């Protein structure tokens, strides 16, 4: 009975909030007796046409590459078989009606040969992939269509835990579906879902197919892009995640302007502050921040005056409490931007203006022609060189290397740092043999020109 009373109280509270809201989208409807009731229908009627269904098609080729060779099939009299087409479904959001700009998740369109966008009015259009950002799981599409509806973007940094939100998408390919809930938590990181994480957590139901759909506030403004769920039982358990629209918007802006996302760095090694480190560096009880463990030679951090032992506590006035948060604050900035780094040095607070540099510039960019597109730094947790950035079209990425891999050997020589890696790579200009550590395992990779 206690649970029933709590649920009844929550429903009554929600109805009172909605009925007293000044937002025009929440104008009350009337029942058959003329009694006015709160409803989200007017708001949804305005923005639902801006949430689209996305269907992707991928050709399934023969598993044996010889069977894809027409000459081979002709020689052995093997009949030609059309490639099978696989279909998957997701969601997207129109953010610019005039230009036909649609945003969705990268994983929705990854590997697709054809992308189709379907509107709520029944029209379907073939979409052009403008570009994507796999690390933030954002993709931008364009369709040639008129009479489109767009969703206005909100400032997702103004969200608070407890704010009501509405998720709109295409779960299980059923068609447009609306669910409601609240913001359960903010700034969720360390989930291992994306390269850059700063998720909005919500209990609004998000299911397979909702990916790329809209998370909106009660004014019908876009606050996030639905992207993932935790589903230990295979279904929704009330823990869903959305990419904040401010974060997604940073990627969208670069994709629209440059066709890709180029992330910068300032050139520091960092680690989270434990209780023991807090005491060792004479920080106040409860003081949070990120410890600078190293400063790369010729980096923007070195030029600005940062030193090992500094404790970064803010970026542009916004509090910094963890390495993942600092990585977002810097990595989502454009190369060339200048950020104000607030830090503690020997018990005193200081502020430094630091330029966000190109991770492929300077010495890292010239290690070897076969490692072009890869940025590395000394491994602070052992020996070797850590890959900190990897261009998607680089040879290293094509051979299976990933950000976070540690190169512990090159051309049959053990390497302890980037300097030794550079020396080992000089032995062969047309081929490199890399010994790579990933997690607890190691493997070898050959990259040839």
HUKAMO-V528090 format. One record per residue. D_CENTER is the distance of its C-alpha to the mean C-alpha in Angstrom with 2 decimals. Layout:
d_center = {D_CENTER	D_CENTER}
This chain:
d_center = {42.73	40.67	37.36	38.82	39.86	36.42	34.82	37.60	37.08	33.31	34.08	36.82	34.65	31.93	34.69	36.22	32.99	32.35	36.00	36.20	33.03	34.02	31.15	32.81	30.31	31.85	35.45	37.45	38.85	42.29	43.61	46.86	48.90	47.39	45.41	42.15	39.00	35.43	32.98	29.51	30.96	31.61	28.06	26.63	29.22	27.89	24.18	24.24	25.06	21.76	19.79	20.28	20.50	18.98	20.99	20.19	22.99	23.15	26.49	27.49	29.66	32.43	31.55	34.36	33.76	37.57	37.62	35.44	38.21	40.72	43.52	43.08	43.22	46.26	48.11	47.83	48.27	44.96	44.22	41.08	38.49	35.79	32.21	30.87	28.07	25.34	23.66	20.51	19.47	16.57	16.16	15.21	16.12	18.53	17.86	20.76	23.83	25.93	23.69	22.33	18.65	16.39	12.64	11.09	8.48	8.63	10.22	12.76	14.21	13.75	17.33	18.94	22.29	22.66	20.58	22.56	21.79	24.29	25.25	27.05	30.27	30.37	29.54	27.35	26.06	24.75	21.43	20.64	17.23	16.79	13.76	10.20	7.20	6.70	4.95	1.70	4.01	6.14	9.84	12.97	16.35	19.84	22.92	26.51	27.85	29.85	30.16	26.46	25.15	22.07	20.37	20.67	17.68	18.30	17.45	14.94	16.16	19.48	18.47	20.61	20.91	23.41	22.52	23.09	20.36	20.65	18.35	19.31	18.58	20.34	20.62	22.43	23.31	25.82	25.06	23.77	23.77	23.44	22.96	23.24	22.51	21.53	18.72	19.33	17.29	14.86	12.63	12.09	10.84	12.22	11.65	10.68	8.35	5.24	6.15	4.91	5.93	8.18	8.88	11.97	14.26	16.90	19.95	20.01	20.28	17.24	18.33	17.60	17.52	15.95	12.45	11.59	14.42	15.20	15.47	18.32	20.80	24.52	25.06	22.93	20.29	16.60	14.75	11.57	10.11	11.13	9.05	10.96	14.30	16.47	19.51	22.09	24.75	22.88	22.71	21.25	22.33	20.97	17.69	14.75	11.25	9.66	6.85	9.45	10.77	11.46	7.97	7.28	10.81	10.54	8.73	11.23	14.04	13.76	13.53	16.52	18.40	17.91	16.50	13.70	11.45	13.45	12.33	15.30	16.80	20.03	21.48	21.89	21.84	20.87	21.35	21.38	24.80	26.89	30.06	32.19	30.37	30.63	34.38	34.74	33.28	35.34	32.49	33.40	33.08	29.60	28.33	24.63	22.84	21.60	24.34	24.54	26.01	26.47	26.37	26.17	29.21	29.08	25.58	24.86	25.00	28.44	29.62	28.70	30.60	28.16	29.80	29.15	29.83	28.26	26.21	23.39	23.38	21.66	19.77	21.26	23.02	20.07	20.70	18.94	19.52	17.42	16.11	12.49	12.97	14.75	12.20	9.76	12.92	13.94	11.07	9.84	13.55	15.42	17.83	21.16	20.15	22.32	21.18	23.67	23.34	25.42	26.85	29.82	32.30	35.50	35.28	34.84	31.88	31.14	28.81	27.80	26.40	24.04	22.80	19.32	20.45	19.56	18.51	20.66	23.60	26.67	27.86	24.69	24.61	28.16	28.30	29.13	28.79	27.34	24.48	23.61	19.89	19.47	19.50	21.13	22.49	25.19	24.35	25.10	25.52	28.11	29.11	27.29	24.55	20.83	18.44	15.94	14.61	15.24	15.51	14.84	18.45	20.09	22.91	21.45	18.31	20.77	22.85	20.16	19.16	15.75	14.21	16.12	19.20	22.41	25.14	28.36	30.80	31.51	34.54	36.12	35.88	34.14	31.88	31.33	29.16	27.88	31.42	32.95	30.31	31.24	34.89	34.47	32.73	35.77	37.87	36.68	35.37	34.77	33.23	31.33	31.40	28.62	28.83	25.36	24.49	21.50	21.70	25.40	26.22	27.14	27.66	28.90	27.41	29.61	28.37	31.10	31.71}
